[in-house]
Amino acid sequence: MVRGVEMIVALFGILKAGGAYVPLDPAYPADRLGYMLADSQQTANLTQSSLAGFVAGLAPDPPVIDLDAHPRRSGAARRRNRDSNRREKDG
C-alpha cells in the first residue's frame, strides 16, 4: 500500500483482527518478495488498485483484496446504522 492515512487505518484493522502486517516494497527484487510471501504464509493480501496486479503476480494463491474496489461507508451511513441498532435494543 502507498503510505498515507489509508495505510495506517488498514494496518490497525489488520492488527485488531489478529493478523500480521508484512510490508512489500515494489522496489525489492521479485525473488526476495516471493520468499517473504512464502515465508509469511499469508491467507490474504490487502492492497490498492495501483498495486493489485503487482501483488497478484507475486502470489496468485491467496486472494488479493483491493481496498479501492470496495465501497466505503460514509459517516452518515454509519450514524444511521448505529441509530437503527440503538432503536432495536431499546425497543
C-alpha positions as CSV (number, residue, x, y, z in Angstrom):
1,M,0.0,0.0,0.0
2,V,1.1,3.5,-0.6
3,R,2.0,5.3,2.6
4,G,-0.8,7.5,4.0
5,V,-3.8,7.6,6.2
6,E,-5.5,4.6,4.5
7,M,-2.4,2.5,5.1
8,I,-2.5,3.4,8.9
9,V,-6.2,2.5,9.1
10,A,-5.6,-0.8,7.2
11,L,-2.7,-1.6,9.5
12,F,-4.8,-1.0,12.6
13,G,-7.6,-3.2,11.2
14,I,-5.2,-6.0,10.3
15,L,-3.6,-6.0,13.8
16,K,-7.1,-5.7,15.5
17,A,-8.2,-8.7,13.6
18,G,-5.2,-10.7,14.8
19,G,-3.4,-10.6,11.5
20,A,0.2,-9.7,10.7
21,Y,1.4,-6.8,8.5
22,V,4.1,-7.7,6.0
23,P,5.4,-4.7,4.1
24,L,6.1,-5.4,0.4
25,D,8.1,-2.7,-1.4
26,P,7.8,-3.0,-5.2
27,A,11.5,-1.9,-5.4
28,Y,12.6,-5.2,-3.8
29,P,13.8,-7.9,-6.2
30,A,11.0,-10.3,-7.1
31,D,12.8,-13.3,-5.6
32,R,13.0,-11.6,-2.2
33,L,9.3,-10.6,-2.3
34,G,8.4,-14.2,-3.3
35,Y,10.4,-15.5,-0.4
36,M,8.8,-13.1,2.0
37,L,5.3,-14.1,0.9
38,A,6.1,-17.8,1.0
39,D,7.7,-17.5,4.5
40,S,4.8,-15.4,5.9
41,Q,2.2,-18.0,4.8
42,Q,-0.4,-15.2,4.2
43,T,-4.0,-16.1,3.7
44,A,-4.9,-12.8,2.0
45,N,-3.2,-9.7,0.6
46,L,-4.7,-6.2,1.1
47,T,-3.6,-3.7,-1.5
48,Q,-4.7,-0.7,-3.5
49,S,-5.8,-0.7,-7.2
50,S,-2.5,0.7,-8.3
51,L,-0.6,-2.3,-6.8
52,A,-3.2,-5.1,-7.2
53,G,-1.7,-6.5,-10.4
54,F,1.8,-6.4,-8.9
55,V,0.7,-8.3,-5.8
56,A,-1.4,-10.8,-7.7
57,G,1.7,-11.6,-9.9
58,L,3.8,-12.4,-6.8
59,A,1.4,-14.7,-5.0
60,P,-1.5,-16.0,-7.1
61,D,-2.7,-18.4,-4.5
62,P,-4.1,-16.2,-1.6
63,P,-6.8,-13.8,-2.5
64,V,-5.9,-10.2,-3.3
65,I,-8.3,-7.8,-1.7
66,D,-8.3,-4.4,-3.5
67,L,-9.3,-1.8,-0.9
68,D,-10.1,0.7,-3.6
69,A,-12.7,-1.6,-5.2
70,H,-14.8,-1.8,-2.0
71,P,-17.2,1.0,-1.3
72,R,-16.6,3.0,1.8
73,R,-19.5,3.8,4.1
74,S,-20.0,7.5,4.7
75,G,-20.2,8.9,8.2
76,A,-23.9,9.5,7.7
77,A,-24.5,5.8,6.8
78,R,-22.6,4.7,9.9
79,R,-24.6,7.0,12.1
80,R,-27.9,5.7,10.6
81,N,-26.8,2.1,11.2
82,R,-25.8,3.0,14.8
83,D,-29.1,4.8,15.5
84,S,-31.0,1.9,14.0
85,N,-29.2,-0.6,16.2
86,R,-29.9,1.5,19.3
87,R,-33.6,1.6,18.5
88,E,-33.7,-2.2,18.1
89,K,-32.0,-2.6,21.5
90,D,-34.3,-0.1,23.2
91,G,-37.5,-1.3,21.5
